[in-house]
Amino acid sequence: MASLVFSIRKSLVNRCALVFIVLAAAFLTMSSGGTRCPVAAGASGRNAWRGIVPLQSTAADVARLLSISAESHVAESDGPFKVDGGEVTFYYMTADHAKLYHAPTAMVGRVFSIYFKPNPPLARVETIPARGFKRCLDDMDKRYYYEVSLDGGLAYQIRRNTDEIEFEIYQPFHADIQKLKLNTACVF
């Protein structure tokens, strides 16, 4: 009899846990207005966008992902491309950049940063957690500010007048670019 009672209690606890998880997921979806949570974009792949990783992926990797033909030369940028959920533009390490940043020639042709413009736009900036991100102001362009992850791999470009997130920016981690001569605190 005690075994039967224990089994029923265990089953009830498991069902309650499942109901709690479903309710928590529903609450999170409703509290974000039914939109994607911007932090989820970086949390799953850190600084990767759909498997494309800055300083690791090449223009050929991008071409395969988007089912387009690869160019024989490396352009500074490629895009914007319409993709599921918005538009994406890729910026590459060119030979000129490699010289300027004192980067190894093996980096030429690699993705340097990825700008994804979601459609519809992401939720307002309040949905980004304060921990793990820092605000960064660009003195050259007063229309925007940035929320940059502490490791530098993910940033959000945010309109100052509306606080709406305009771009998700996937870029190299600070640790990956320490040897390069870059002079920026925000985004690349």
C-alpha positions in Angstrom: 0.0 0.0 0.0 2.8 2.4 0.9 4.4 1.7 -2.5 1.2 2.6 -4.3 0.8 5.9 -2.4 4.5 6.8 -3.1 4.0 6.0 -6.8 0.8 8.2 -7.0 2.6 11.1 -5.2 5.6 10.8 -7.5 3.3 10.8 -10.6 1.4 13.9 -9.2 4.7 15.7 -8.5 5.9 15.0 -12.1 2.6 16.3 -13.5 2.8 19.4 -11.4 6.4 20.1 -12.5 5.3 19.7 -16.2 2.4 22.1 -15.7 4.7 24.6 -13.9 7.2 24.5 -16.9 4.4 25.0 -19.4 3.0 27.9 -17.4 6.4 29.5 -17.0 7.0 29.3 -20.8 3.6 30.8 -21.5 4.3 33.6 -19.0 7.7 34.4 -20.5 6.1 34.5 -24.0 3.3 36.8 -22.8 5.6 39.1 -20.8 7.8 39.7 -23.9 4.7 40.7 -25.9 4.8 37.4 -27.9 8.0 38.5 -29.5 11.3 36.8 -29.5 13.5 37.5 -26.5 16.6 39.2 -27.8 18.9 37.5 -25.3 17.9 34.1 -26.8 19.6 35.1 -30.0 23.0 35.2 -28.4 22.4 32.6 -25.7 22.1 29.6 -28.0 25.1 30.3 -30.2 26.8 33.1 -28.3 28.2 35.1 -31.2 27.0 32.8 -34.0 24.1 33.6 -36.3 22.6 30.4 -37.7 26.0 28.6 -37.5 28.0 31.4 -39.0 30.7 32.4 -36.5 32.8 35.6 -36.8 36.6 34.9 -37.5 35.8 31.2 -38.1 33.3 31.1 -40.9 34.2 32.1 -44.5 32.3 33.7 -47.4 31.9 30.2 -48.8 30.1 29.1 -45.6 27.8 32.0 -46.0 27.1 31.1 -49.6 26.3 27.6 -48.6 23.9 28.7 -45.8 22.1 31.1 -48.1 22.2 28.9 -51.2 23.9 31.5 -53.3 27.0 31.4 -55.5 30.3 32.2 -53.8 32.2 35.2 -55.2 35.8 34.6 -56.3 37.0 37.8 -54.6 36.3 38.9 -51.0 34.1 41.9 -50.8 33.9 44.1 -47.7 30.3 43.2 -47.2 27.6 41.0 -48.6 23.9 41.7 -48.3 21.4 42.6 -47.1 19.8 39.2 -47.8 16.1 38.6 -47.0 16.0 35.6 -44.6 13.4 34.0 -42.4 12.7 36.6 -39.7 14.4 39.6 -41.3 17.5 40.7 -43.2 21.1 39.9 -42.7 24.4 41.5 -43.9 27.8 40.0 -43.5 31.0 42.0 -43.2 34.3 40.3 -44.1 38.0 40.6 -43.2 39.6 41.9 -46.4 43.3 42.1 -47.3 43.2 45.9 -46.5 41.6 45.2 -43.1 44.1 42.5 -42.4 46.9 45.0 -43.0 45.3 47.7 -41.0 44.5 45.5 -38.0 47.7 43.5 -38.2 45.7 40.3 -38.7 47.2 37.1 -40.2 46.5 36.7 -43.9 44.6 33.5 -43.0 41.8 35.7 -41.7 41.2 37.3 -45.1 37.8 36.1 -46.4 36.5 35.2 -43.0 33.3 36.7 -41.6 34.1 39.6 -39.3 30.7 40.7 -38.1 27.0 39.9 -38.9 24.2 42.5 -38.7 20.7 41.0 -38.5 17.7 43.3 -38.8 14.7 41.4 -37.4 11.3 41.8 -39.1 9.1 42.6 -37.1 11.5 44.6 -35.0 12.6 43.2 -31.6 11.0 44.2 -28.4 12.1 47.4 -26.6 15.4 47.5 -24.9 13.9 46.7 -21.4 13.9 43.1 -22.5 17.7 42.9 -22.4 18.9 41.9 -19.0 21.1 44.5 -17.2 23.5 41.8 -16.1 25.8 40.5 -18.8 25.5 43.7 -21.0 27.0 47.2 -20.8 25.7 50.3 -22.5 28.1 51.8 -25.1 27.6 55.2 -26.7 28.9 56.1 -30.2 30.0 59.7 -30.3 30.0 59.7 -34.1 26.3 58.7 -34.5 24.0 60.2 -31.9 20.9 58.3 -33.3 22.0 55.0 -31.7 23.5 53.5 -28.7 24.5 49.9 -28.1 24.1 47.2 -25.5 27.2 45.0 -25.7 27.7 41.6 -24.0 30.5 41.7 -21.6 32.5 39.2 -23.8 31.8 41.4 -26.8 30.3 38.7 -29.0 26.8 40.0 -29.1 25.5 43.6 -29.3 22.2 45.3 -30.0 22.0 48.6 -31.9 19.2 50.6 -30.3 17.5 53.8 -31.5 18.0 56.5 -28.9 14.6 58.2 -29.6 12.5 55.1 -29.3 14.7 52.6 -27.4 13.8 50.0 -30.0 16.3 47.3 -31.0 17.2 47.8 -34.7 20.0 45.3 -35.2 21.4 42.2 -33.5 25.2 42.3 -34.1 27.3 39.2 -33.9 31.0 39.9 -33.7 34.2 38.4 -32.5 34.7 38.0 -28.7 37.1 40.4 -27.0 39.5 37.6 -26.4 39.6 36.7 -30.1 40.7 40.1 -31.2 43.1 41.2 -28.5 46.0 40.8 -30.8 44.4 42.9 -33.5 44.9 46.6 -33.6 41.3 47.7 -33.3 40.2 50.9 -31.8 36.6 50.5 -30.8 34.7 49.9 -27.6 31.3 49.2 -29.0 30.9 47.3 -32.2 32.7 46.5 -35.4 
